[in-house]
Amino acid sequence: MYHKQPDQQDKTLAEWTKETNAASPPDKHGGIIGWVHHKTAPVVVPKQEVPIGTRRKRMEVSYMYLQRALAQEKEDAKEFKNMVKATQLIDKLEAEKNEYIDKTLKIDDKIISPTGISDTQVKLLSVERNALRTLTNVVDMRIDDLKEQD
């Protein structure tokens, strides 16, 4: 790396660099032109004062974005909660459907082999079986509808 040597040997390199940089005009970014720009000494940009009205407006805009983000987060949380409720409801409906199917199968067994049951009871069991099948179909439609909403 190229290092410029001081013109006068009575000063150290650090003293000479400070004096040279103090005499140099600042560049367009507010840093000092000269030997300051190297890896170990970062350029210090002077802080500019922002007018109060501009700061207030920036804060209002930031607050507005924050409110929108919070509203979106609440909406997402609500949607997730509804989705979880729908999933739980689907699980309950499927359990209910399985109960209806089990009852229907038991009734089918009684109807197929009606030993010790009167004809009226067999007819009533067949009406009950049809009602359970209708209930199963309705629960199936509810499950399909809930799945489509997700």
N, CA, C and O of each residue as an XYZ file, in Angstrom:
600
protein
N       0.858     -1.177      0.000
C       0.000      0.000      0.000
C       0.901      1.236      0.000
O       1.943      1.260      0.656
N       0.498      2.225     -0.720
C       1.269      3.451     -0.856
C       0.982      4.362      0.326
O      -0.180      4.641      0.622
N       2.007      4.824      0.995
C       1.850      5.778      2.090
C       2.608      7.041      1.728
O       3.771      6.993      1.326
N       1.936      8.167      1.877
C       2.599      9.444      1.610
C       3.436      9.806      2.828
O       2.976      9.656      3.960
N       4.601     10.260      2.622
C       5.499     10.639      3.705
C       5.305     12.117      4.047
O       5.057     12.927      3.154
N       5.413     12.471      5.310
C       5.270     13.877      5.677
C       6.389     14.728      5.065
O       7.515     14.265      4.885
N       6.043     15.999      4.747
C       7.027     16.905      4.158
C       8.117     17.256      5.171
O       9.291     17.373      4.819
N       7.720     17.419      6.414
C       8.690     17.789      7.442
C       8.908     16.577      8.347
O       7.950     15.923      8.759
N      10.134     16.292      8.643
C      10.456     15.117      9.428
C      10.285     15.339     10.930
O      10.427     14.391     11.703
N       9.983     16.569     11.367
C       9.837     16.839     12.797
C       8.477     16.412     13.348
O       8.280     16.434     14.563
N       7.526     16.022     12.477
C       6.187     15.595     12.920
C       6.042     14.091     12.674
O       6.674     13.511     11.791
N       5.177     13.487     13.501
C       4.871     12.078     13.270
C       3.855     11.992     12.133
O       3.265     12.998     11.741
N       3.659     10.794     11.612
C       2.716     10.598     10.508
C       1.294     10.935     10.954
O       0.523     11.504     10.181
N       0.940     10.589     12.195
C      -0.398     10.874     12.707
C      -0.635     12.377     12.813
O      -1.703     12.860     12.437
N       0.345     13.121     13.320
C       0.198     14.582     13.434
C       0.082     15.217     12.053
O      -0.739     16.106     11.829
N       0.917     14.746     11.136
C       0.886     15.313      9.786
C      -0.448     15.037      9.099
O      -0.965     15.898      8.386
N      -1.025     13.818      9.309
C      -2.309     13.460      8.706
C      -3.424     14.338      9.267
O      -4.276     14.810      8.515
N      -3.426     14.563     10.596
C      -4.443     15.422     11.203
C      -4.387     16.824     10.627
O      -5.423     17.388     10.273
N      -3.210     17.389     10.528
C      -3.073     18.744      9.990
C      -3.493     18.811      8.532
O      -4.154     19.765      8.120
N      -3.117     17.810      7.748
C      -3.485     17.794      6.329
C      -4.989     17.683      6.163
O      -5.573     18.372      5.328
N      -5.624     16.821      6.951
C      -7.077     16.660      6.855
C      -7.814     17.895      7.344
O      -8.854     18.252      6.789
N      -7.296     18.554      8.374
C      -7.926     19.773      8.881
C      -7.881     20.873      7.832
O      -8.790     21.701      7.766
N      -6.842     20.895      7.016
C      -6.709     21.919      5.986
C      -7.526     21.588      4.735
O      -7.779     22.477      3.923
N      -7.947     20.321      4.560
C      -8.697     19.900      3.367
C     -10.162     20.271      3.518
O     -10.699     20.212      4.624
N     -10.833     20.659      2.408
C     -12.275     20.943      2.462
C     -13.052     19.626      2.536
O     -12.575     18.604      2.043
N     -14.247     19.638      3.149
C     -15.049     18.411      3.227
C     -15.562     18.020      1.842
O     -15.796     18.884      0.997
N     -15.736     16.708      1.609
C     -16.263     16.264      0.319
C     -17.784     16.349      0.336
O     -18.367     16.812      1.316
N     -18.429     15.906     -0.738
C     -19.880     16.063     -0.879
C     -20.672     15.232      0.124
O     -21.848     15.523      0.345
N     -20.083     14.216      0.738
C     -20.775     13.384      1.708
C     -20.524     13.846      3.137
O     -21.026     13.231      4.077
N     -19.780     14.888      3.311
C     -19.511     15.408      4.639
C     -18.246     14.858      5.260
O     -17.876     15.255      6.364
N     -17.578     13.953      4.572
C     -16.329     13.401      5.087
C     -15.165     14.312      4.707
O     -15.345     15.308      4.006
N     -14.009     13.969      5.163
C     -12.818     14.760      4.887
C     -12.064     14.108      3.731
O     -11.856     12.895      3.716
N     -11.655     14.937      2.756
C     -10.840     14.433      1.665
C      -9.411     14.359      2.167
O      -8.920     15.307      2.780
N      -8.768     13.294      1.927
C      -7.383     13.178      2.367
C      -7.062     11.771      2.745
O      -7.527     10.825      2.109
N      -6.270     11.620      3.775
C      -5.757     10.315      4.156
C      -6.603      9.627      5.223
O      -6.160      8.650      5.827
N      -7.809     10.122      5.458
C      -8.682      9.498      6.444
C      -9.351      8.249      5.866
O      -9.660      7.313      6.603
N      -9.571      8.235      4.555
C     -10.322      7.151      3.929
C      -9.481      5.887      3.833
O      -8.852      5.645      2.802
N      -9.458      5.093      4.864
C      -8.820      3.794      4.827
C      -9.610      2.862      5.728
O     -10.566      3.295      6.371
N      -9.240      1.616      5.788
C     -10.046      0.587      6.432
C     -10.203      0.776      7.930
O     -11.244      0.407      8.474
N      -9.251      1.314      8.596
C      -9.313      1.370     10.051
C     -10.002      2.614     10.589
O     -10.414      2.613     11.749
N     -10.144      3.661      9.813
C     -10.778      4.881     10.294
C     -11.979      5.204      9.409
O     -11.801      5.719      8.305
N     -13.203      4.912      9.870
C     -14.374      5.184      9.044
C     -14.628      6.683      8.913
O     -14.256      7.476      9.777
N     -15.266      7.040      7.819
C     -15.614      8.438      7.578
C     -16.806      8.787      8.448
O     -17.800      8.059      8.452
N     -16.729      9.860      9.168
C     -17.808     10.305     10.032
C     -18.605     11.353      9.285
O     -18.088     12.412      8.929
N     -19.877     11.043      9.051
C     -20.756     11.982      8.371
C     -21.463     12.788      9.448
O     -22.083     12.213     10.342
N     -21.378     14.116      9.375
C     -22.024     14.924     10.413
C     -23.543     14.764     10.358
O     -24.133     14.671      9.282
N     -24.158     14.734     11.529
C     -25.599     14.564     11.627
C     -26.281     15.884     11.291
O     -25.934     16.940     11.820
N     -27.255     15.794     10.403
C     -27.984     17.001     10.009
C     -29.261     17.093     10.828
O     -29.929     16.090     11.078
N     -29.582     18.280     11.229
C     -30.769     18.507     12.026
C     -31.996     18.486     11.107
O     -32.034     19.180     10.092
N     -32.997     17.681     11.476
C     -34.226     17.581     10.701
C     -35.257     18.491     11.363
O     -35.411     18.454     12.584
N     -35.964     19.305     10.583
C     -36.980     20.191     11.177
C     -38.060     19.391     11.904
O     -38.351     18.250     11.545
N     -38.648     20.004     12.928
C     -39.626     19.323     13.775
C     -40.837     18.871     12.969
O     -41.331     17.764     13.184
N     -41.322     19.689     12.057
C     -42.481     19.317     11.249
C     -42.216     18.083     10.416
O     -43.089     17.228     10.270
N     -41.015     17.985      9.870
C     -40.653     16.819      9.062
C     -40.561     15.577      9.936
O     -40.999     14.500      9.534
N     -39.993     15.722     11.127
C     -39.896     14.588     12.039
C     -41.284     14.102     12.444
O     -41.543     12.900     12.497
N     -42.175     15.057     12.728
C     -43.533     14.696     13.125
C     -44.237     13.962     11.990
O     -44.927     12.968     12.214
N     -44.055     14.462     10.769
C     -44.694     13.818      9.629
C     -44.149     12.403      9.437
O     -44.909     11.473      9.165
N     -42.830     12.242      9.580
C     -42.231     10.912      9.459
C     -42.783      9.977     10.524
O     -43.071      8.811     10.255
N     -42.929     10.505     11.746
C     -43.455      9.685     12.828
C     -44.900      9.283     12.548
O     -45.295      8.146     12.805
N     -45.693     10.230     12.016
C     -47.085      9.923     11.693
C     -47.169      8.860     10.614
O     -47.994      7.951     10.702
N     -46.325      8.963      9.597
C     -46.317      7.966      8.525
C     -45.891      6.614      9.090
O     -46.490      5.589      8.766
N     -44.857      6.606      9.935
C     -44.408      5.351     10.548
C     -45.519      4.748     11.408
O     -45.736      3.536     11.390
N     -46.220      5.597     12.160
C     -47.310      5.134     13.003
C     -48.431      4.558     12.152
O     -49.028      3.543     12.510
N     -48.720      5.208     11.020
C     -49.763      4.731     10.117
C     -49.405      3.338      9.585
O     -50.252      2.446      9.559
N     -48.138      3.154      9.159
C     -47.719      1.849      8.670
C     -47.771      0.804      9.780
O     -48.131     -0.349      9.539
N     -47.413      1.206     10.986
C     -47.462      0.302     12.123
C     -48.904     -0.133     12.403
O     -49.161     -1.307     12.668
N     -49.842      0.819     12.343
C     -51.248      0.482     12.565
C     -51.746     -0.494     11.500
O     -52.453     -1.453     11.810
N     -51.372     -0.243     10.242
C     -51.785     -1.158      9.166
C     -51.215     -2.548      9.392
O     -51.909     -3.547      9.202
N     -49.955     -2.612      9.797
C     -49.321     -3.908     10.030
C     -50.008     -4.642     11.176
O     -50.238     -5.849     11.097
N     -50.338     -3.906     12.248
C     -51.020     -4.537     13.375
C     -52.418     -5.011     12.986
O     -52.841     -6.093     13.393
N     -53.137     -4.205     12.198
C     -54.467     -4.609     11.742
C     -54.376     -5.862     10.876
O     -55.190     -6.776     11.010
N     -53.386     -5.901      9.989
C     -53.200     -7.080      9.133
C     -52.853     -8.305      9.967
O     -53.322     -9.409      9.691
N     -52.022     -8.100     10.996
C     -51.648     -9.214     11.867
C     -52.862     -9.736     12.626
O     -53.023    -10.947     12.778
N     -53.717     -8.834     13.104
C     -54.931     -9.257     13.808
C     -55.847    -10.031     12.866
O     -56.424    -11.052     13.240
N     -55.971     -9.525     11.631
C     -56.820    -10.191     10.652
C     -56.286    -11.586     10.327
O     -57.053    -12.542     10.216
N     -54.968    -11.692     10.176
C     -54.357    -12.989      9.901
C     -54.566    -13.951     11.064
O     -54.845    -15.132     10.861
N     -54.426    -13.432     12.290
C     -54.626    -14.266     13.474
C     -56.075    -14.742     13.550
O     -56.342    -15.895     13.888
N     -57.007    -13.839     13.230
C     -58.424    -14.190     13.259
C     -58.726    -15.257     12.200
O     -59.454    -16.216     12.455
N     -58.152    -15.067     11.008
C     -58.358    -16.039      9.931
C     -57.784    -17.400     10.315
O     -58.399    -18.436     10.060
N     -56.596    -17.391     10.933
C     -55.982    -18.641     11.372
C     -56.840    -19.322     12.425
O     -57.015    -20.541     12.412
N     -57.377    -18.508     13.349
C     -58.230    -19.049     14.399
C     -59.477    -19.693     13.804
O     -59.896    -20.771     14.226
N     -60.072    -19.006     12.804
C     -61.255    -19.555     12.139
C     -60.916    -20.847     11.397
O     -61.712    -21.785     11.366
N     -59.724    -20.880     10.801
C     -59.299    -22.073     10.082
C     -59.125    -23.242     11.053
O     -59.506    -24.372     10.749
N     -58.550    -22.960     12.216
C     -58.373    -24.006     13.222
C     -59.732    -24.489     13.712
O     -59.942    -25.691     13.883
N     -60.667    -23.548     13.942
C     -62.014    -23.930     14.369
C     -62.683    -24.791     13.308
O     -63.328    -25.789     13.627
N     -62.525    -24.396     12.024
C     -63.116    -25.167     10.933
C     -62.518    -26.572     10.886
O     -63.234    -27.547     10.663
N     -61.219    -26.672     11.093
C     -60.569    -27.986     11.089
C     -61.082    -28.841     12.243
O     -61.322    -30.037     12.078
N     -61.248    -28.227     13.405
C     -61.782    -28.964     14.552
C     -63.225    -29.398     14.293
O     -63.621    -30.506     14.656
N     -64.003    -28.523     13.667
C     -65.390    -28.849     13.348
C     -65.452    -29.989     12.332
O     -66.294    -30.881     12.440
N     -64.555    -29.954     11.343
C     -64.510    -31.027     10.355
C     -64.210    -32.353     11.043
O     -64.821    -33.375     10.730
N     -63.271    -32.332     11.976
C     -62.939    -33.562     12.707
C     -64.146    -34.081     13.491
O     -64.415    -35.282     13.496
N     -64.868    -33.182     14.150
C     -66.059    -33.592     14.906
C     -67.134    -34.153     13.978
O     -67.774    -35.159     14.286
N     -67.324    -33.485     12.833
C     -68.338    -33.959     11.891
C     -67.971    -35.322     11.315
O     -68.846    -36.164     11.111
N     -66.690    -35.546     11.051
C     -66.278    -36.857     10.544
C     -66.491    -37.938     11.599
O     -66.869    -39.062     11.267
N     -66.251    -37.606     12.869
C     -66.516    -38.571     13.949
C     -68.016    -38.872     14.024
O     -68.413    -40.025     14.193
N     -68.846    -37.831     13.897
C     -70.300    -38.012     13.909
C     -70.746    -38.874     12.730
O     -71.602    -39.745     12.884
N     -70.175    -38.635     11.567
C     -70.504    -39.405     10.364
C     -70.152    -40.876     10.572
O     -70.919    -41.760     10.189
N     -68.997    -41.137     11.175
C     -68.589    -42.523     11.433
C     -69.553    -43.220     12.397
O     -69.825    -44.412     12.255
N     -70.071    -42.466     13.386
C     -71.062    -43.036     14.307
C     -72.327    -43.427     13.550
O     -72.878    -44.507     13.765
N     -72.785    -42.544     12.663
C     -73.986    -42.831     11.871
C     -73.765    -44.051     10.980
O     -74.664    -44.878     10.828
N     -72.590    -44.169     10.398
C     -72.298    -45.321      9.535
C     -72.304    -46.608     10.356
O     -72.827    -47.630      9.909
N     -71.714    -46.559     11.574
C     -71.700    -47.741     12.445
C     -73.124    -48.163     12.821
O     -73.460    -49.347     12.791
N     -73.960    -47.171     13.177
C     -75.353    -47.480     13.537
C     -76.098    -48.063     12.339
O     -76.889    -48.995     12.488
N     -75.841    -47.511     11.145
C     -76.496    -48.014      9.941
C     -76.104    -49.462      9.681
O     -76.954    -50.279      9.326
N     -74.827    -49.789      9.854
C     -74.372    -51.165      9.642
C     -75.007    -52.128     10.647
O     -75.355    -53.253     10.291
N     -75.156    -51.695     11.886
C     -75.803    -52.542     12.895
C     -77.269    -52.783     12.534
O     -77.777    -53.896     12.679
N     -77.936    -51.745     12.069
C     -79.344    -51.883     11.670
C     -79.442    -52.805     10.455
O     -80.358    -53.623     10.375
N     -78.500    -52.680      9.504
C     -78.496    -53.556      8.331
C     -78.379    -55.022      8.750
O     -79.035    -55.885      8.168
N     -77.550    -55.308      9.754
C     -77.411    -56.677     10.251
C     -78.742    -57.199     10.799
O     -79.105    -58.352     10.567
N     -79.464    -56.345     11.525
C     -80.767    -56.750     12.084
C     -81.793    -56.975     10.975
O     -82.612    -57.891     11.048
N     -81.735    -56.116      9.937
C     -82.715    -56.240      8.851
C     -82.437    -57.491      8.017
O     -83.367    -58.166      7.575
N     -81.145    -57.802      7.803
C     -80.788    -58.961      6.983
C     -81.184    -60.271      7.685
O     -81.715    -61.180      7.047
N     -80.930    -60.364      8.967
C     -81.326    -61.581      9.710
C     -82.289    -61.184     10.822
O     -81.869    -60.975     11.960
N     -83.584    -61.078     10.502
C     -84.569    -60.610     11.497
C     -85.096    -61.714     12.414
O     -86.306    -61.923     12.500
N     -84.221    -62.398     13.076
C     -84.682    -63.461     13.971
C     -85.195    -62.853     15.269
O     -84.490    -62.079     15.917
N     -86.420    -63.200     15.648
C     -87.010    -62.740     16.895
C     -87.530    -61.309     16.816
O     -87.825    -60.704     17.846
N     -87.646    -60.755     15.597
C     -88.136    -59.377     15.441
C     -89.374    -59.431     14.549
O     -89.401    -60.151     13.551
N     -90.389    -58.667     14.918
C     -91.622    -58.658     14.124
C     -91.424    -57.894     12.823
O     -90.460    -57.143     12.675
N     -92.338    -58.090     11.884
C     -92.262    -57.397     10.587
C     -92.369    -55.890     10.760
O     -91.720    -55.139     10.033
N     -93.167    -55.442     11.699
C     -93.314    -54.004     11.947
C     -91.983    -53.417     12.403
O     -91.599    -52.331     11.971
N     -91.273    -54.143     13.285
C     -89.969    -53.677     13.764
C     -88.957    -53.614     12.624
O     -88.129    -52.704     12.577
N     -89.020    -54.572     11.712
C     -88.101    -54.574     10.577
C     -88.367    -53.358      9.693
O     -87.434    -52.706      9.224
N     -89.668    -53.052      9.467
C     -90.007    -51.874      8.657
C     -89.549    -50.587      9.343
O     -89.031    -49.675      8.698
N     -89.745    -50.533     10.643
C     -89.311    -49.337     11.387
C     -87.787    -49.204     11.367
O     -87.261    -48.096     11.260
N     -87.075    -50.342     11.471
C     -85.611    -50.303     11.383
C     -85.157    -49.821     10.007
O     -84.164    -49.103      9.894
N     -85.882    -50.217      8.968
C     -85.501    -49.769      7.625
C     -85.745    -48.265      7.480
O     -84.971    -47.586      6.806
N     -86.805    -47.729      8.097
C     -87.039    -46.275      8.086
C     -85.917    -45.566      8.843
O     -85.413    -44.536      8.395
N     -85.527    -46.123     10.000
C     -84.428    -45.540     10.789
C     -83.111    -45.583     10.003
O     -82.330    -44.632     10.044
N     -82.868    -46.688      9.288
C     -81.658    -46.798      8.472
C     -81.643    -45.723      7.382
O     -80.606    -45.108      7.136
N     -82.784    -45.493      6.730
C     -82.863    -44.449      5.699
C     -82.611    -43.056      6.292
O     -81.967    -42.209      5.674
N     -83.133    -42.844      7.500
C     -82.919    -41.549      8.162
C     -81.431    -41.365      8.496
O     -80.883    -40.275      8.331
N     -80.782    -42.444      8.969
C     -79.357    -42.357      9.282
C     -78.528    -42.120      8.018
O     -77.545    -41.379      8.053
N     -78.911    -42.737      6.918
C     -78.195    -42.492      5.656
C     -78.362    -41.034      5.212
O     -77.426    -40.418      4.703
N     -79.568    -40.496      5.413
C     -79.805    -39.088      5.069
C     -78.938    -38.184      5.941
O     -78.333    -37.230      5.453
N     -78.884    -38.494      7.242
C     -78.023    -37.725      8.147
C     -76.559    -37.817      7.716
O     -75.837    -36.820      7.747
N     -76.126    -38.999      7.320
C     -74.748    -39.184      6.864
C     -74.476    -38.321      5.638
O     -73.422    -37.694      5.537
N     -75.427    -38.288      4.708
C     -75.256    -37.467      3.503
C     -75.201    -35.972      3.841
O     -74.409    -35.229      3.261
N     -76.043    -35.539      4.779
C     -76.042    -34.127      5.178
C     -74.707    -33.765      5.837
O     -74.135    -32.718      5.535
N     -74.217    -34.607      6.719
C     -72.938    -34.350      7.380
C     -71.812    -34.339      6.343
O     -70.892    -33.526      6.430
N     -71.889    -35.244      5.362
C     -70.908    -35.262      4.272
C     -70.898    -33.934      3.512
O     -69.836    -33.399      3.194
N     -72.092    -33.410      3.224
C     -72.179    -32.123      2.511
C     -71.604    -30.988      3.351
O     -70.940    -30.098      2.820
N     -71.853    -31.015      4.654
C     -71.281    -29.985      5.533
C     -69.754    -30.043      5.538
O     -69.083    -29.012      5.488
N     -69.215    -31.264      5.600
C     -67.757    -31.435      5.592
C     -67.176    -30.902      4.280
O     -66.181    -30.178      4.286
N     -67.802    -31.264      3.155
C     -67.320    -30.785      1.850
C     -67.348    -29.261      1.773
O     -66.421    -28.640      1.253
N     -68.428    -28.662      2.298
C     -68.551    -27.208      2.274
C     -67.442    -26.543      3.113
O     -66.841    -25.555      2.690
N     -67.187    -27.097      4.293
C     -66.138    -26.548      5.150
C     -64.750    -26.694      4.512
O     -63.911    -25.803      4.642
N     -64.513    -27.802      3.834
C     -63.240    -28.011      3.168
C     -63.049    -27.035      1.999
O     -61.933    -26.587      1.734
N     -64.137    -26.715      1.309
C     -64.053    -25.742      0.201
C     -63.747    -24.341      0.705
O     -63.069    -23.573      0.021
N     -64.236    -23.997      1.885
C     -63.974    -22.666      2.445
C     -62.510    -22.483      2.794
O     -61.995    -21.367      2.729
N     -61.834    -23.554      3.162
C     -60.408    -23.457      3.504
C     -59.641    -23.241      2.223
O     -58.416    -23.128      2.249
